[in-house]
Amino acid sequence: MVGDSLLALFLAAFDILVFATGGIDPALPGPDWFVAIPIDLAVVAPLVFRRKRPVLAAYIVYVISYAHSALDLGVSGLAALAISLYSVQVYVGRKQGLLYGGAFVVAMVVTAIVKPEPSMAAQLVFSAVTIAFCWLLGEFMYARRAYQRELEARLHLLETERDQAARIAVAEERGRIARELHDVVAHSVSVMVVQADGAALALKSNPELAGRALGTISETGRGALGELRRLLDVLRNDHGDGEPRVPQPDATALGDLAERMRAAGVPVDLVLGDGLDELPAGVSLGIYRIVQESLTNTLKHAGAGASAAVRVQRTGDQVEVLVRDDGAGRARRLEQVGAGGTPAAGSTGAAARQPVPRLSVAGGNGLIGMRERANVYGGTLEVGPAAGGGWQVRAVLPVRLNS
C-alpha cells in the first residue's frame, strides 16, 4: 500500500505542477484551483487500495476520469485508467479485465465525439496502445500468479503426502519391530521355560540332563539378548556409527532353528528344497519367522511327546512352507468344557474328576504376525487343525528375485 500511495502522490503532484505552470495549453483558460486540484487528487486516490479492492477502485477512477479529461487537467487520468486496467486483469481475472478494457474504449470514443480536437487521432492511437500494453502486461502477470498458486498448491500437496508417507513408514516400522520382538521373545522364552521345567524335574534324578538343559537356557538367552540389542540399537541410532550389524536370520538358518528345537525336546523333521539361498532377504526372513513361530507354538501347545515336520520347497516362482505337528489332537481326546475348565454338563464318574485337556490355538500376536508377513509379500497363509490330528501351518510366498 505504501508503494501505491507514493505512485498516487507522484501522479497528483505531476498534474498539480502542470496546472500551476498554466495547464497543458496555456492559451486556453483553465478551471479554478479549487476545482482542478481536488479532481487531480480524486482521480488517483483509488489507486491506494487497488490491490485490495481492484474493481471498486477501477470504476471510481473510470467515473472521475471523465471530468479530469474534459477539463484537460493532465495525464494522471489516463495513467490511473491504465493502472486500474492492469490491476483488474492481475488481481481479478481475464473476464473483468476485458469488461474494463471495453469500458476504457467506450470512454475514448465518447471523449472523441463530445470534444473533437485536431490531435484526436493521435490521442486515440496513444490510448489504444496504452490499453493494449496494460492488458497484455496484466495477462502475463495473471498467468504468472496463477502458475505460482498452482506451484504452491502442488508443493503443499507434496509436503502433505511426504508427511503422510513418513507417518505410514513409521507405523510400518513400528509394526515390523513389534513382530520381530514378539518372534524373538516368544520363541526364546518358550524354549527357556520348557528347559527350566525339565531341568527342575531332572535335577536330582539326572544331573547331566539338567546341566544340558541349563546350557540350552543360557545359549538361548544369549541369542535372544543379542537380537534384542540389535533391534534396540536400530531404534536408538538413526544415523549409524559404522558399528557392525548382526545379519538377520534367513531360510538357510532353519537347520540351526531345528537343532535348537530338538534340544528343547521337540523332534523336528526338516526338509529343505533347492534354491532357498537365492531368495530375496525379506522373503527369506519371512520364511524363517513363520517356521520359528509355528515351532514355538508346537513347543507351547502341542503337549509332551509331540513332534513336528517342516517342509520348505521352492517350485518355480513360489515357495511353499508347511509346518505340521502331531500334538494334542492325536494323543488326547478333547472334550467340551465349561467355564473355569470344568467338564460340561453330562460328564460323570472318574472322567468328571480328571482335568480335561484343552486345545490351545495361537490366535494372538503370533498368528497375526505370520499372516502379516505372508501378506506383505503377496502370499497366503492357512492355519488350522491337520487331518488326522495335530496342527498345521501352510504358507505360500511368491519369489521376487532382484533383477
N, C-alpha and C positions, 0 to 999 in steps of 0.2 A: 504493500500500500504506500510505503514511503516513496518508492520509485515512481508510482503512478501520480502521486501528489506533486512531485518535482516536475514530472512531464506536464501536468496541467498548468502549474505555475509558469513554466517556461513558455508555453503557447500563449497564455493570457498576457504575460509580460511583453511578448513579441507584438501582439496586436495592440496593446496599450501604447507601446512605443511608436507603432505605425500611426496610430490616431494622434499622438502628441506631436508628431512631425508633419501633420497636415493630411493624413489619410493616404489611401492608395493613389487617388487623383486629386492633388491639391487644388486644381482648378474648379472642382465641384464642391459645393457646400456639404459638409458632413453633419451628423447629428450632434446634439449637445453631449457633453462629457457624462452627465448623469444618466444618459440613455446608453451610450456606447460602452462605457466601462462595465456596468452590470451585465450587459449581453455578452461581452468578451469573457467575463468570469463565469457566467451561467453556462455557456456552450462547452466549456472544458471541465467544469466541476464534476459532471457524472463520470469522468474518466477515473476519478479517485476510487470508485467502487466497481470498476468494470470487470474485475475478476470474480467478485462475489455475486454480483447481480448483473451479468453481462447484457441480458435482453432489456431490462429496465433502463440501464444506463444508456444503451444504444438508442433506444427510441426517445429518450429525453433529449439526447444530442440531436437526433433527427428533427424533432419539432423546433428546438431553439435555433438550429442552423438555418431555417428558412428566414428568420428575422436577421440573423447575422449576415447571410448572403445578400438579402435585399438592401441592407444598409452599407454594403461594401466595407465591412469593418476589418477585413484582413483575411488571413489564410487559416486561422485556427479552426474555423467552422469546417472546412474541407478536411483538415488534418484530423479533427475529432471524429468526423464521419468515417474516415479511412481506418482509424484505430478501433472504432466501435465495430466496424465490419470484421476486422481481424479477430477481435475479442469474441464476437458471437460465433465465428467459424471455429475457433480453437476450443472454447470452453463450453459450447452448447452442442454444435454439430453442423453437419453439412446442410440439412434441411433449413434450419433457421438462418444459416449464412446465406443461402440462396434467396430466401424471402427478404432479408435485409438488403442484400445486393440489388434486388429488384426495386425495393423502395428507394434506394440510392439513385438508381437510374430514373425513376419517376420524378424525383426531386430535381435532377438535372434538366429533364425535359420541361418541367413546369417553369423552372427558372429561365430557360431559354425562350419560352413562349411569353411569359409575363414581362421579362426585362431583356428584350433583344439588344445585343451590342455588336459592333463590328468584329470584335475579337471573340465572339461567342463560339465559333467553330473551334478555335484553338483551345478555348477553355473546356469545351466538351471532350475534345481528344485527350487533353491532360487528365480530366476527371475520369474518363473511361480507362485510361492506362493505370491510374491510381487504384480504381476499383478492381481491375483485373489482377494487379500486383498484390494488393492486400488479400484478395480472395485466395489466390494461389498460395501465398505465404501462410495464410491461415489453414488451408487444406493440408499443406505439408506438416505444419506443427500439430494439427489434429491427428493426422496419421501417425506421427511420431509419438504423441502422447498415448494413443490407443495401443501402439506397439509396446510402449513401456508398461502400460497397465496389464497387457496380456503377459508380458515377460514377468512382471511382479507376481501375477496370479500363478503362473507356472512355477516360479521359484517357491512361492508359499506352498503350492501343492507338493512340490518335490520335498520340501522340508517336512511337511506333514507325513508324506509317505516314508521318508527316511526315519522319522521318529517312530512311526508305526512299525516299520521293519525292525528297528532297534528293539522295540518292546517285544515284538514277536520272537526275535532272536534270543533275547534274554529269557523269555518264557520257555522257549525250546531248550536252551542250555540248562535252565534250572530243571526241566523235566529229565533231560539226559543225565545230569549229575545225580538227581534223585534215583533214577533207575540204576545207575552204577553203584551208588551207595547201598541201595537195597540188595542188589545182587551180591556185592562183596560181604556185607554184614550178615544177610540171611544165610548164605552158604557157609561162611566161616563159623558163625556162631552155632549153626545147627551141627556141624561136624564136631565142634569143641564140646557141645553139650552131650552129644551121644558118646564121645570118647571119655568125657569125665564120668558119666554114669557107668560106663563099662569099667573104667579104672577103679571106681569106688567098690564095685562088686568083686573085682578080681584082686584087690589089693592084698588080701590075706591068703587067698587060695592059690593065686598065680601071680606072684610079684613081677615076673618077667613080662607077662601080658599087660599088666598095669603100667609098667615102665614104657612099653611101646605106645600105649595109649597116651601117656603123658607127653611122649616125644611128638606124637601126631598133633596134640593140642598146641604144643609150643611152636611147631612148624607152621600150623595153620594160622595161629595168632600172629606170628611174624609176617606171614604173607598178607594177611588182612591189614595189618598196620601199614605195611608198605604201600598197598593200594590206596588206603585211606589218606596216607600222607601225600601221595601223588595227586589225588583229587583236591585235597585242601590246598596244596601248593598252586594248583591251577586257579583256584578261587582267590588266593591272596595275591598272586603275582600276575599282573596284567601284561607286563612287557617281557618277562622272561629275562633272566640274567645269565644265559648261557649254561645253566645247570643241566646236567644230563637228565633225561626223562626215561622212565621205565616204559618199554613198549606195551601197548595194550595186548591182552591175550587174543588169540585168533583160533581158527579151526585146527591149526596144526598143534595147538596146545591141549586138544581134547584127550590125548593119551595121558598127559600128566594129571588132568582132572579125573580121569577114570581111575588112575592109581590112587589118588587121594581118597576117592570114594570107596575103593576096595579096602584101603587101610582103615576107613571109618566103619567098615562092617557091611557094606553093600556090594555084593559081587556085580560087576559090570562087564557085560559082553559088548565090546566096542568094535564096530566095523566101519572103516573109513574108505571112501572111494577115491578115485584118482582125480587130480586137478584141483584139489582144495587149496593148495598153496598158491594158486593163481587168482584166487578170488579177491575182489576189492576189499580194502581194510574194513570198511563199515559193515559189509555183508558178512565177512568172516567173524568180526566181533559179535554181530548179532547171533550167528550160529552158536558161538561159544556160550553166550549168555543164556540162550534158550535151553541148551543142553544142561548148563550149570543149574539153572532154576528148576528144571524138570528133575534132575537127580537130587537136588536139595529137597524137593517135595517128596520124593521117594524115601529119602532118609528120614524125614519127619513124620510121614503119614502112612507109609506102606506097611509098617509093622516089622517085627523081628522075623528074620529068615527070608525077607523079600530080596529079589534080585532084579536087575534092570538090564535091558538091552538097548543099545544106541546104534542107530544106522544113519550115516550121513553119506548120501550118494549124489553125485553130480551127473545130470543127464541133459546134455545139450546146453540150453541157456537157463536151466533151473537147477536148484539144489534142494533136495528133499531131506528133511531132518525128522527122524522117527525115534522117539524115546518111549519105551514101554516097560512097565514093571508088573510083577505078578504078586502084588502085595495083598492087602486086606481082603480084596474081593475074591481071591482064590482060597485063602486059608480059613476064613471065618464067615459064618452065616450072619448076615446083617438082619436085625430086627428093628421094627419101628419102635421108637422110644418116645416117651412123653417129655414134658418139661422137666428140667433138672436131671435128665439122664435116667429116669426110672422107666421100667418097662411099660408098654402101653397096656390098656385095659384088655384083659383076656389072658395074660401071661400068668401061669400058675406054677406051683411046685418049685423045684430047685432052680429051674430056669429063671423064675422071677427073682430069686435071691442073688443070682450071678450078675456081675456088671456086664452090660450089653455093649459090645464094641460099636463104635460109630465111625462111618466112613467120612473122613475129613477131606474136603475139596479145597484146593488152593484157589480161592476166589478173590484174594486181596491184591496187594501191590504186585506180587509176583506174576500172577496171571495177566494183570493189566500191562505190566512191563513187557512180557513176552508178546502180547498182542500188538503193542505199540511198535516194538522192534520189527515185527513182521510187516506191519502196515507202512512203516517208514520207507521200506524198500519195495513196496508194491506187492508184498507176498500175502500169504494166507496162513491162518493158524487154526487148528482143530484140537480141542481138548475135551476129553470125556472118558467114560469107562471103556475098557478094551473088551473085545469079545472073549469070553471065557474067564473073565475076571481080571483084576488089576486096573491100571490106569495108563492112558496113552496120550502122548502129545505129538502132534504131527504138524510140521511147518514146511511150507514150500516158498522159497525165496528165488526171485529172478536174479540172474547173473548179469551184471553190467561191467564188463571189462573196460579198463581205460584205453581209449584209442590213442 
